[in-house]
């Protein structure tokens, strides 16, 4: 498990954490993959990259629930 303050989190719609990555480049690749089905001419990305230590407890728990 990552130490608090490590890495980057990909969140959707500012609420649900989708994934936590150790490296920023990994988080970018994750967002690019998640956005691959979007029509960028008509849709805005719902995904944001934030520092993992800024997640709320509820957001961090959504990542753990997805893994387990």
TORZA-597866 format. One record per residue: x, y, z of N, C-alpha, C in turn; residue in one letter. Coordinates in Angstrom, 2 decimals. Layout:
% residues N
[atom [X Y Z] [X Y Z] [X Y Z] "A"]
...
//
This chain:
% residues 68
[atom [0.85 -1.18 0.00] [0.00 0.00 0.00] [0.89 1.24 0.00] "X"]
[atom [0.43 2.28 -0.65] [1.20 3.51 -0.74] [1.14 4.28 0.56] "X"]
[atom [2.23 5.00 0.86] [2.22 5.89 2.00] [1.39 7.11 1.69] "X"]
[atom [0.83 7.69 2.72] [0.05 8.90 2.53] [0.92 9.97 1.90] "X"]
[atom [0.42 10.63 0.88] [1.17 11.67 0.20] [1.86 11.20 -1.06] "X"]
[atom [1.89 9.89 -1.28] [2.54 9.35 -2.47] [1.59 9.31 -3.64] "X"]
[atom [2.09 9.59 -4.81] [1.37 9.32 -6.04] [0.28 10.30 -6.42] "X"]
[atom [-0.48 9.85 -7.41] [-1.52 10.66 -8.03] [-2.79 9.83 -8.14] "X"]
[atom [-3.92 10.50 -8.02] [-5.20 9.82 -8.12] [-5.96 10.35 -9.32] "X"]
[atom [-6.64 9.46 -10.00] [-7.54 9.83 -11.10] [-8.94 9.80 -10.51] "X"]
[atom [-9.62 10.95 -10.55] [-10.98 11.00 -10.03] [-11.97 11.32 -11.15] "X"]
[atom [-13.19 10.85 -10.98] [-14.25 11.06 -11.97] [-15.31 11.99 -11.38] "X"]
[atom [-15.64 13.01 -12.14] [-16.65 13.99 -11.73] [-16.35 14.61 -10.36] "X"]
[atom [-15.07 14.70 -10.03] [-14.67 15.33 -8.78] [-15.03 14.57 -7.53] "X"]
[atom [-15.51 13.34 -7.68] [-15.99 12.60 -6.52] [-15.38 11.22 -6.37] "X"]
[atom [-15.52 10.39 -7.38] [-15.14 8.99 -7.28] [-13.70 8.79 -7.73] "X"]
[atom [-12.87 8.26 -6.86] [-11.49 7.95 -7.23] [-11.50 6.66 -8.05] "X"]
[atom [-10.90 6.74 -9.23] [-10.87 5.58 -10.13] [-9.61 4.74 -9.95] "X"]
[atom [-8.49 5.41 -9.71] [-7.22 4.70 -9.62] [-6.19 5.59 -8.94] "X"]
[atom [-5.25 4.96 -8.25] [-4.12 5.68 -7.68] [-2.86 5.15 -8.35] "X"]
[atom [-2.03 6.06 -8.86] [-0.82 5.70 -9.59] [0.40 6.27 -8.86] "X"]
[atom [1.51 5.56 -8.95] [2.75 6.05 -8.34] [3.35 7.22 -9.12] "X"]
[atom [3.23 7.16 -10.43] [3.86 8.17 -11.29] [2.81 8.98 -12.05] "X"]
[atom [3.12 10.24 -12.28] [2.22 11.11 -13.03] [1.98 10.58 -14.44] "X"]
[atom [3.03 10.07 -15.07] [2.87 9.54 -16.44] [1.89 8.38 -16.47] "X"]
[atom [1.87 7.56 -15.42] [0.91 6.46 -15.35] [-0.52 6.99 -15.21] "X"]
[atom [-0.69 8.04 -14.42] [-2.01 8.65 -14.25] [-2.50 9.25 -15.58] "X"]
[atom [-1.60 9.87 -16.31] [-1.95 10.44 -17.61] [-2.39 9.34 -18.57] "X"]
[atom [-1.64 8.24 -18.60] [-2.01 7.11 -19.47] [-3.36 6.54 -19.08] "X"]
[atom [-3.64 6.48 -17.80] [-4.93 5.98 -17.31] [-6.06 6.87 -17.81] "X"]
[atom [-5.89 8.19 -17.67] [-6.92 9.12 -18.13] [-7.11 9.01 -19.64] "X"]
[atom [-6.01 8.91 -20.37] [-6.12 8.77 -21.82] [-6.90 7.52 -22.19] "X"]
[atom [-6.66 6.44 -21.48] [-7.39 5.20 -21.74] [-8.87 5.36 -21.40] "X"]
[atom [-9.17 5.98 -20.26] [-10.56 6.19 -19.86] [-11.30 7.12 -20.82] "X"]
[atom [-10.57 8.08 -21.40] [-11.17 9.04 -22.32] [-11.29 8.52 -23.75] "X"]
[atom [-10.73 7.37 -24.03] [-10.68 6.90 -25.41] [-12.06 6.74 -26.05] "X"]
[atom [-13.08 6.52 -25.26] [-14.43 6.37 -25.81] [-15.22 7.67 -25.90] "X"]
[atom [-14.61 8.79 -25.48] [-15.31 10.07 -25.52] [-15.22 10.71 -26.90] "X"]
[atom [-16.28 11.37 -27.30] [-16.23 12.21 -28.50] [-15.82 13.59 -28.02] "X"]
[atom [-14.55 13.91 -28.20] [-14.00 15.16 -27.65] [-14.60 16.41 -28.30] "X"]
[atom [-15.33 16.25 -29.40] [-16.00 17.40 -30.01] [-17.29 17.76 -29.28] "X"]
[atom [-17.86 16.79 -28.57] [-19.14 17.04 -27.91] [-19.13 16.79 -26.41] "X"]
[atom [-18.05 16.17 -25.89] [-18.00 15.81 -24.47] [-16.72 16.32 -23.82] "X"]
[atom [-16.87 16.79 -22.59] [-15.72 17.15 -21.78] [-15.33 15.96 -20.93] "X"]
[atom [-14.07 15.85 -20.63] [-13.61 14.75 -19.81] [-14.12 14.90 -18.37] "X"]
[atom [-14.65 13.82 -17.80] [-15.06 13.87 -16.39] [-13.90 13.53 -15.45] "X"]
[atom [-12.70 13.29 -16.00] [-11.58 12.81 -15.22] [-10.59 13.92 -14.89] "X"]
[atom [-10.05 13.87 -13.67] [-9.09 14.84 -13.19] [-7.98 14.09 -12.47] "X"]
[atom [-6.76 14.59 -12.58] [-5.64 14.02 -11.84] [-5.33 14.95 -10.67] "X"]
[atom [-5.26 14.36 -9.48] [-4.93 15.13 -8.27] [-3.87 14.37 -7.48] "X"]
[atom [-3.19 15.06 -6.58] [-2.26 14.38 -5.68] [-3.07 13.44 -4.79] "X"]
[atom [-2.55 12.24 -4.60] [-3.28 11.22 -3.84] [-3.56 11.66 -2.40] "X"]
[atom [-2.68 12.47 -1.84] [-2.89 12.87 -0.45] [-4.01 13.90 -0.28] "X"]
[atom [-4.60 14.36 -1.39] [-5.72 15.30 -1.29] [-7.07 14.59 -1.30] "X"]
[atom [-7.07 13.26 -1.48] [-8.33 12.52 -1.50] [-8.97 12.53 -0.11] "X"]
[atom [-10.28 12.58 -0.11] [-10.99 12.40 1.15] [-10.97 10.91 1.49] "X"]
[atom [-11.30 10.58 2.70] [-11.35 9.18 3.12] [-12.34 8.40 2.25] "X"]
[atom [-13.50 8.99 1.98] [-14.52 8.33 1.17] [-14.01 8.06 -0.25] "X"]
[atom [-13.30 9.01 -0.83] [-12.75 8.82 -2.17] [-11.72 7.69 -2.17] "X"]
[atom [-10.85 7.68 -1.19] [-9.82 6.64 -1.11] [-10.46 5.27 -0.93] "X"]
[atom [-11.53 5.19 -0.18] [-12.21 3.92 0.04] [-12.84 3.39 -1.24] "X"]
[atom [-13.26 4.27 -2.16] [-13.83 3.78 -3.42] [-12.80 3.03 -4.24] "X"]
[atom [-11.54 3.45 -4.17] [-10.47 2.74 -4.88] [-10.27 1.38 -4.25] "X"]
[atom [-10.24 1.33 -2.93] [-10.03 0.05 -2.25] [-11.18 -0.92 -2.52] "X"]
[atom [-12.41 -0.42 -2.59] [-13.56 -1.29 -2.87] [-13.48 -1.84 -4.28] "X"]
[atom [-12.98 -1.06 -5.23] [-12.85 -1.52 -6.61] [-11.83 -2.66 -6.72] "X"]
[atom [-10.79 -2.61 -5.88] [-9.74 -3.63 -5.92] [-10.17 -4.93 -5.25] "X"]
[atom [-11.04 -4.81 -4.25] [-11.29 -5.97 -3.44] [-12.54 -6.67 -3.61] "X"]
//
